Amino acid sequence: MVMTIEKAASIVVRSLTPNKPYHVQWMLTRKCNYRCKGCNVWREQDTKELSTDEIKRGLDILRELGVIEVVLSGGNPLLRNDIGEIIEYASRFFITTVYDNGSMAVKKIDDLRNADLVAISIDSLNPQKNDYVRGVKRAWCKAMEAVEKLHEEGVSVSVSPTISQFNLYEILDFTRYFINQGIPIWYALYSYDFSNHQDRLFKIGKKDDEFTIVDKEAMVNLCNSLIDMKKKNSNVLMTTKLLKAVKNLYSTGKRTWECRALQNFFVIDHLGRVAGCHLHNPVASIFDLPKAWNSPKSNALRKTYSKCTQCTYLCYIFYSLHGSVLGNFQVAQEQWKNAKLFLKKNSVKPLSLVKRQ
């Protein structure tokens, strides 16, 4: 997608406006076609979800609030029949990222052309290991095909592995492989739901010893290696500040940030309910959010969330560190080489992916 001058100018204005929420993750659907270990979404699916028009109304509200970036996820958002219309509308105003487990991207490639970035979930270069995590045969094959096809078609695509104990020792080789192909990497970090709130926004998963990172020294070494790698290749999309924060967490057990849920970022579920993050109870409907945003209740919750030290979801850490005017400048300064992801289509070159199943 080519970013219009109007969209770019609007994003710059919102980026420079203080005390605004900058990032939203909208879990458009609770439907999923995979059976990933460590995830409960597929075990607790829900057919109810907002209509196309309701989502567009919600996106208009996000724009008025000053949001810059919208991540469309689920479940699998590409299972929605109207996903093309939603992406097209969102991409008019926001930097729009769409997640897929690799199963639907090829089929929905025309819908994805309007996205600024498509993130394909792959956890290993080993097909059997990847399919074990995903709970579906040939998941790896489909995901690799999706990366290859989107890249060839000029759709901005990245790979998004979830770092866990299960794949910790292969993440460096995994990263080298894809960045050598010109494919950016954005990581997730295995975490799990600690909250016992029955009404929490979105249940994802409980602790799984197979994935919980216990080799903290290896995690620290991985962060050091990725920091060094970033100096030579901008396709490692995590910022140095984020990598240093994660490194410090695993080396000392201490956090260098305060959670800024419901300040810099928030999440929306498939029913349009808003919460600071998916671990907490909803605070409002997206349609009531303008009234609720500066309410005494919301301000009190922000203080509570700022003291939370439970999860290690990288997106929440990232926007706690960077979701401000200064943070936006730091991201832009560090990631300026990646402007091609948003301002123009990548120059397409054939991939040399590992042999598929």
C-alpha positions in Angstrom: 0.0 0.0 0.0 1.2 3.6 -0.8 0.5 6.0 2.1 -1.3 9.1 0.9 0.0 12.6 1.8 -3.3 13.2 3.7 -2.9 10.1 5.8 0.8 10.7 6.5 0.0 14.3 7.6 -2.8 13.2 9.8 -0.6 10.6 11.5 2.1 13.2 12.1 -0.4 15.6 13.8 -1.7 12.8 16.0 1.8 11.6 16.8 2.7 15.1 18.1 -0.4 15.5 20.2 0.2 14.6 23.9 -2.0 12.7 26.3 -3.7 10.7 23.6 -4.0 6.9 23.1 -1.7 5.9 20.2 -2.2 2.2 19.8 -5.3 0.0 19.7 -5.5 -3.8 19.2 -8.9 -4.7 18.0 -9.7 -8.4 18.4 -12.3 -8.4 15.7 -13.5 -12.0 16.1 -13.4 -14.8 18.6 -13.4 -17.4 15.8 -10.3 -19.3 15.0 -9.4 -22.2 12.7 -6.2 -23.3 14.6 -5.7 -25.1 17.9 -2.6 -23.5 19.2 -1.2 -24.8 22.5 -1.1 -22.3 25.3 -4.2 -20.5 23.8 -7.8 -20.7 24.9 -9.4 -18.7 22.1 -10.2 -21.8 20.0 -11.6 -23.5 23.1 -14.0 -20.7 23.9 -15.1 -19.4 20.5 -18.0 -17.0 20.0 -20.0 -16.5 16.9 -21.3 -13.1 18.0 -19.3 -10.0 16.8 -19.9 -6.4 15.7 -21.2 -5.7 12.2 -19.2 -4.0 9.5 -21.0 -0.7 10.1 -20.4 -0.9 13.8 -16.7 -1.4 13.4 -16.5 1.6 11.0 -18.3 3.7 13.6 -15.8 2.5 16.2 -12.9 3.3 13.9 -14.2 6.8 13.5 -14.2 7.2 17.3 -10.6 6.0 17.5 -9.6 8.6 15.0 -11.3 11.3 17.0 -9.5 10.1 20.1 -6.1 10.5 18.3 -5.2 6.8 17.8 -2.3 6.3 15.3 -2.0 2.6 14.9 -4.6 -0.2 14.8 -3.8 -3.9 14.9 -6.5 -6.1 13.7 -6.4 -9.5 15.3 -8.6 -12.2 16.8 -9.1 -15.2 16.7 -8.3 -14.9 13.1 -9.6 -11.7 11.6 -9.4 -13.0 8.1 -12.2 -15.4 8.9 -14.6 -12.5 8.7 -16.3 -12.2 5.3 -16.1 -8.4 5.5 -12.4 -8.1 6.5 -11.5 -6.5 3.2 -13.9 -3.7 3.8 -12.7 -3.2 7.3 -9.0 -3.1 6.3 -9.7 -0.6 3.6 -11.6 1.7 5.9 -9.1 1.4 8.7 -6.1 2.0 6.4 -7.5 5.4 5.3 -6.7 6.8 8.8 -4.4 4.5 10.7 -1.2 2.6 10.3 -3.0 -0.8 10.0 -1.5 -4.1 10.8 -3.3 -7.4 10.2 -2.5 -10.7 11.9 -3.0 -14.1 10.3 -1.8 -17.6 11.3 -0.8 -18.2 7.7 -3.9 -20.1 6.8 -6.0 -17.4 5.1 -3.6 -14.8 3.7 -3.2 -16.2 0.2 -6.9 -16.6 -0.2 -7.5 -13.0 1.1 -4.5 -11.4 -0.6 -6.6 -8.8 -2.4 -8.1 -7.8 0.9 -4.7 -7.4 2.4 -3.3 -5.1 -0.2 -4.6 -2.1 1.7 -2.9 -3.1 5.0 0.3 -1.3 5.9 1.7 -4.5 7.3 0.6 -8.2 7.4 2.1 -10.3 10.2 2.2 -14.0 9.7 2.7 -16.2 12.8 5.5 -18.8 12.4 7.3 -20.2 15.4 10.0 -22.5 14.0 11.8 -23.4 10.8 11.1 -27.0 11.7 7.7 -27.9 10.1 6.9 -30.5 12.7 7.7 -28.2 15.7 5.7 -25.4 14.2 2.7 -27.6 13.5 2.8 -29.1 17.0 2.5 -25.5 18.4 -0.3 -24.6 16.0 -2.2 -27.8 16.5 -2.9 -28.2 12.8 -1.1 -30.3 10.1 0.7 -28.3 7.4 0.3 -25.1 9.3 4.0 -24.4 8.6 3.6 -25.1 4.9 0.7 -22.7 4.5 2.4 -20.0 6.5 5.6 -20.1 4.5 3.5 -20.1 1.3 1.7 -17.0 2.6 5.0 -15.1 3.3 6.3 -16.0 -0.1 3.1 -15.1 -2.0 2.6 -11.8 -0.2 6.2 -10.8 -0.7 6.1 -11.6 -4.4 2.8 -9.6 -4.8 4.3 -6.5 -3.1 2.3 -6.8 0.1 4.3 -5.7 3.1 4.6 -8.8 5.1 6.5 -9.7 8.3 7.0 -12.9 10.3 5.9 -12.9 14.0 7.3 -15.7 16.1 6.4 -16.1 19.8 9.5 -16.6 21.8 9.1 -19.4 24.4 11.3 -22.0 26.0 10.1 -24.3 23.2 11.9 -22.4 20.5 14.3 -20.1 22.5 17.5 -21.7 21.2 16.6 -21.4 17.5 15.3 -17.8 17.5 18.7 -16.4 16.3 18.9 -18.8 13.3 15.2 -18.1 12.6 15.8 -14.4 12.6 18.9 -14.6 10.4 17.0 -16.7 7.9 14.1 -14.3 7.4 16.1 -11.1 7.5 18.5 -12.5 4.9 15.4 -12.9 2.7 14.4 -9.3 3.3 11.5 -10.2 5.6 11.1 -8.1 8.8 10.6 -9.8 12.1 8.3 -8.7 14.9 8.4 -10.9 18.0 5.9 -11.9 20.6 6.9 -13.2 24.0 5.1 -16.1 25.6 3.0 -15.0 28.4 -0.3 -16.2 29.9 -3.4 -15.0 31.7 -2.8 -14.4 35.4 -6.1 -12.7 36.1 -8.9 -14.5 37.8 -11.5 -11.8 36.8 -14.4 -13.8 35.3 -15.4 -10.8 33.2 -11.9 -10.0 31.9 -11.9 -8.9 28.3 -10.3 -11.7 26.4 -9.1 -15.1 27.8 -6.0 -16.3 26.0 -4.3 -19.0 28.0 -3.0 -20.5 31.2 0.5 -21.1 32.2 2.2 -24.0 30.2 5.5 -25.3 31.5 6.5 -26.4 28.0 6.5 -22.7 26.9 7.4 -20.8 30.0 10.9 -19.4 29.7 13.1 -20.8 32.5 16.5 -20.3 30.9 16.9 -16.7 31.7 20.5 -16.5 30.8 19.7 -17.7 27.3 17.0 -15.0 27.0 19.5 -12.3 28.1 22.0 -13.6 25.5 19.3 -13.6 22.9 18.5 -9.9 23.6 22.2 -9.0 23.4 22.4 -10.8 20.0 19.3 -9.1 18.7 20.6 -5.7 19.8 23.8 -6.3 17.9 21.9 -7.6 14.9 19.8 -4.4 14.8 22.9 -2.4 14.2 23.3 -4.1 10.9 19.8 -4.9 9.8 16.7 -2.7 10.4 14.4 -5.6 9.6 14.5 -6.6 13.3 11.5 -4.4 14.1 11.9 -4.4 17.9 13.5 -1.2 19.2 16.7 -1.2 21.1 14.9 0.3 24.1 12.5 -2.6 24.1 15.2 -5.2 23.8 17.1 -3.6 26.7 14.0 -3.5 28.9 13.3 -7.2 28.2 17.0 -8.0 28.9 16.9 -6.2 32.2 13.7 -8.0 33.2 15.3 -11.4 32.7 18.6 -10.5 34.2 17.4 -8.7 37.3 13.7 -9.5 37.5 13.0 -5.7 37.6 11.0 -3.7 35.2 12.2 -0.4 33.7 8.8 0.7 32.7 5.3 1.3 34.1 2.3 -0.2 32.3 0.5 2.5 30.5 -2.7 0.6 29.7 -5.7 2.8 29.0 -3.2 5.7 28.5 -0.9 4.9 25.5 -2.9 1.9 24.4 -6.0 -0.2 25.0 -7.7 -3.2 23.5 -11.2 -3.8 22.0 -12.8 -7.2 21.8 -15.2 -8.8 19.2 -18.2 -7.3 21.0 -16.8 -3.7 21.1 -15.9 -3.8 24.7 -12.9 -1.7 25.7 -10.3 -2.5 28.4 -6.8 -1.3 29.2 -5.5 -4.8 28.2 -7.2 -8.1 27.7 -6.4 -9.2 31.3 -8.8 -6.7 32.8 -12.5 -6.1 32.9 -14.1 -3.9 30.3 -14.5 -0.2 31.2 -16.8 0.9 28.4 -18.2 0.1 25.0 -16.2 1.6 22.1 -19.3 3.7 21.4 -19.3 5.1 25.0 -15.5 5.6 25.1 -15.4 9.3 24.4 -17.4 10.0 27.5 -15.6 7.4 29.6 -12.0 8.3 28.5 -11.5 11.2 31.0 -13.9 9.9 33.7 -12.8 9.5 37.4 -13.2 5.7 37.0 -10.8 5.6 34.0 -8.3 7.9 35.7 -8.4 5.6 38.8 -7.9 2.5 36.7 -4.9 4.1 35.0 -3.2 4.4 38.4 -4.0 0.8 39.2 -2.7 -0.5 35.8 0.5 1.5 36.2 1.4 -0.6 39.2 0.7 -3.9 37.5 3.8 -6.1 37.0 2.2 -9.4 35.9 2.4 -9.9 32.2 5.2 -10.0 29.6 3.1 -9.3 26.4 5.6 -7.4 24.2 3.1 -5.2 22.6 2.0 -3.9 26.0 5.6 -3.3 27.0 6.4 -1.6 23.7 3.6 0.9 23.9 4.3 1.5 27.6 7.8 2.5 26.6 7.1 4.3 23.4 3.5 5.5 23.4 4.1 9.3 23.8 5.2 12.2 21.7 8.8 11.5 22.6 8.3 7.8 22.2 6.9 8.3 18.7 9.9 10.4 17.8 12.3 7.7 19.1 10.6 5.0 17.1 10.6 7.1 14.0 14.3 8.0 14.5 15.3 4.3 15.0 13.1 2.8 12.4 13.4 5.4 9.6 14.9 2.8 7.3 11.7 0.8 7.5 9.6 3.7 6.1 9.3 1.5 2.9 6.9 -0.7 4.9 4.5 2.2 5.1 5.3 4.7 2.4 5.7 2.5 -0.6 5.6 -1.0 -1.8 8.7 -3.1 -1.2 10.8 -3.7 -4.2 10.0 -7.3 -4.9 12.7 -10.0 -5.2 12.2 -13.7 -5.3 12.4 -15.5 -2.0 14.5 -18.6 -1.4 12.5 -20.2 1.3 13.2 -23.6 2.8 11.6 -26.5 1.0 8.0 -26.8 2.0 6.3 -30.1 3.1 
